[in-house]
Amino acid sequence: MKSVIEYSHAILKEHLTSNDIALDMTVGNGHDTLFLVQNVKFVYGFDIQKIACLNTKNRLANYQNYQIINDSHENFLNYVRETFKGVIFNLGYLPKGNKEICTQVSTTLKTLDLVLKHLETQGICVIVIYSGHQEGYQEAIELEEYLRQLDQKEYDVLKYQYINQINNPPYLVAIRRKK
């Protein structure tokens, strides 16, 4: 079986081509961004932490098909003027970073709502959710509540989760826009 991260990449690869635009809404240390720049035409990456943007730019030193933006993902429409087919959120906090700085449910929900309205038909949005810390737990509850209410005629929503692991392991939600 694939890990949650491996599966998130597999889903993206299944839906995206080298002609597509993708968004990494939480670049972190650049692992998801690197995967995307290797598989799509162009990537817009966002993070509120300067160190995350720097780490990602360093990881992408051999590539040019990206723009890393030190801003909240909720402002992505200020930067992205073209259609996009793939999106990834890797929620929580920056690995090996300040755990006090983490994604916030209100911002995540606002951004996700905008993403789904602008995502191309047959586009895919994957969200890796970490519910093992207080903010992440609340974020998971509210995200799932929001996702359950999406019209099944317009979106497919999948949850990929290990159920026999301790300490609330991360899990994946994928949303495909049908029309």
Buried (B, 14 or more C-beta within 10 A) or exposed (E): EEEBBEBBBEBBBEBBEEEBBBBBBBBBBBBBBBBBBEBBBBBBBBBBBEBBBBBBBEBBEEBEBBEBBBEBBBBBEEEBEEEBBBBBBBBBBBEEBEEEEBBBBEBBBBBBEBBBEBBBEEBBBBBBBBBBBEBBBEBBEBBBEBBEEBEEEEBEBBEBEEEEEEEBBBBBBBBBBEE
